[in-house]
Amino acid sequence: LDRGIDLSRGREYTQMTQISVSEIDYSEHLTFKPETGGQDILNAMTEKQMTEAYIVDDEHLLLGKINVLTLVEDRENYMEKMEKNPVTLSSDNALTEAIEIASNFVGESIPIVEEKRLVGAITEGDLFTKVLALEDDLRNEETEYVEEAIHRLVEINYILGLEEEAKKYAVLLGYNYQSSEWYKESYRVFNKKYQNPILKIKKDEGNKII
């Protein structure tokens, strides 16, 4: 599954191996019993604007997968023509495994099966959404690490008496991350009396005598 996702990336790949399919939001899916009429299934699929549905027994065991084209061609004998061994995933599959399995998949959704029971369904879109969310989380973490690292340079240089060098890093931090807590901490290095304006307002309001 290429789709622009590079599984060779170190930290991101490691994180993806630790995320299981059970942690991904499943997509809505349709299930029907074998005795359901083909036209009824087709009507439900049309209403939900879905191209696939799953056939399950009374214990929710997955019997097969049916698509809208098969139903249009033959509403009466769909049980004979449905896909009886569709590609499946387990909720224990890692995100990396799910992406690899989906790489050879053609269809609307992949069923999540536990002990042959259908427990959900997932789309490629669901997988990509999780990957993008992970990338955002990692990016935010890296940004925080960078902010803190620059702040530490401010502190160290100030302690060593290299005030101009400390100011240089403080300016860098303020230019790129002015709204961050680390910039406020760096500001305190030069101005011990600095107080967060929002906290100051709250403190002043708390000291008011009514």
N, C-alpha and C positions, 0 to 999 in steps of 0.2 A: 504494500500500500504506500505508494510514494506520496502523492497529493501534497507535496511540499513539506512533509514532516520527516526530518532527518533523525532516524533512530540511533545514529552513531554518536550523537552528542552526549558527553559524559554525565554531568549532573542531572540534566533533564531526563535522560534515559533511566538513570538510577531511580529517580523519583517515580517514573512511570511504571517501573517494575514493582513498586511497592503499593501501587493503587490497583485495587481489584475492581472487577466489573460491578460488584455489589455497591460500590461507592458512586456509580454513575446513575444519573436520573434516567429511568427507563421511559421509552416512548409509549404513547397510547397504542393499543393493538386490539384487534377483533378476534374473538374466539367463538366457535360454534360447535354444536354437537353433530354427530354424523347424520342424524335424522332430519336436520334442518334442510329445508328446500333450497335448491340452488338459486332460485329467483329471490328468496328472502335474503340470502347472503349477499347477492349482487346489489340488492336495494340498500342494505346496510353499508356496504362498501362505498356505494355512490354517495350516500348521505354523509359519511365521514370523510369522503374524498381520499380513500385509501385504495391501494391496488392489490393488497394481499390480506389474507386472513388465515387463522390457524384452526385446525379441526382437532378437538380434544374429546376424550371420553368422560364418563361421569366422575372419574378420579383425577381429571385434568391431565391425564397422560397425553402427550403430544402424538397424534396419529399422522399428521401431515400438514402441508402448507398449500394453500390454493391461491392462484392469482386471478385477476379480473379477466384476462384474456381467455383462460381456460373456461371460466364460467360463461362468458359470452358465447363461446363455441359450443358448449354442451352443459346446460344447467342440470340435466337429469343424471348424468354419469360422472359428476365431478370427483366422487370418491375414488374412482378408478384412475383418474387422470391427475390427481393431485400429487405434489412432490412428497413422497413418503419418508425420505431421508434428507431433510434440508440441513444446510450448514447450521450448527448450533454453537452456543457459548455456555460456559458455566459461570455462575456468580463468583467463583474462585479464580477465574482467569485473570491474569494481570492485564493492565491496560495495553502493555506492549504485545502480549499474546493476542488480545482482541483485535488490535490493529493489523497484526500479521494475518490472522484468520480472515478478517474483512477484506484483505488485499485481493483475494481471489473470489470475492463474493459479488454476485449480481442480484439485485433485488431491493425491496423497500426497507426491510428490517430483518434482523437476525434474532431468532428465538433464544431466550435464556432458559436452559433446562437443568433441573436438578432431579436425579433419579428418575429420568424420563418424564417428569412433570414440567409443564410449561409454567414458569414463574414470572416471565416478562419478555419484553422484546426491546431491541436496541438498534438504532440506526447509525450509519457512518457519521451523520451529523452529531449525534450524541457523543461519539468518541472524539470527534474534532473539538467539540465544545469543551470537553474535559481537558484535552491537551492545551487548548488556548488559555483556559483558566489556570492551569498549572504554570504555563509560561508567564502569565501575568504575576502569579504569586512569587515565582522565582525572581522575576525582574524587580518586584517591589522589595524583596529581601536583599537583593544585591544593591539596590539604591540605598537602603538603610545602612548597609555595611559601609558603603562608600562615604556616606554622610558622617558616620561615626569616625571612620578612619581620618577624614580631613579634620574633624574636631580634635582628635587626639594630637594631630600635628600642630594645631593651634596651641594646645595646652603645653606640649613638650617644648616647643620653641619659646613660649612665654616664660616657662620655668627656667630655661637655660639662659634667659636674658636676651634672646633674639626676638625682640618685640616686633621689629619690622617684618621679619620672616613670618611671625605668628599672624600679623595683620594681613599679610599676603594670602595666607590660607583661609583666614576668616572672610576676606573679600570673595575668594573663590567659592567658599561655602554659601555665602549670602547671595551671590550671583546665581548660583544653580539651584539652591535649596532654601530660599529665604523663609519659607513657611514652616521649615522643619524644626523639631525640638532641638536638634544638634546645633543649628545656627543660633538659637536662643542661648544655649549653653556656652557657645563660643563668645557670644556677646557679653556674657557674664564674666568671662575671663578678663575683659578690659573694663567692664563697668559692674562692679560688685553690687551696685544698688539697683541694677536692672530688675524690673518685675514685669511679668507677662501682663499686658494691658487688660486682657479679659479677666485674669485672676484679680488684678488690682480693683477693677470695677466691682467684682463680686465681694471683695473684702471691704471696700468702702460702703457698699450697700448693707453689708452685715453689721457695720459699725454705726449705722444711722440710728438716731434715737427718735422713736415715734411717740 
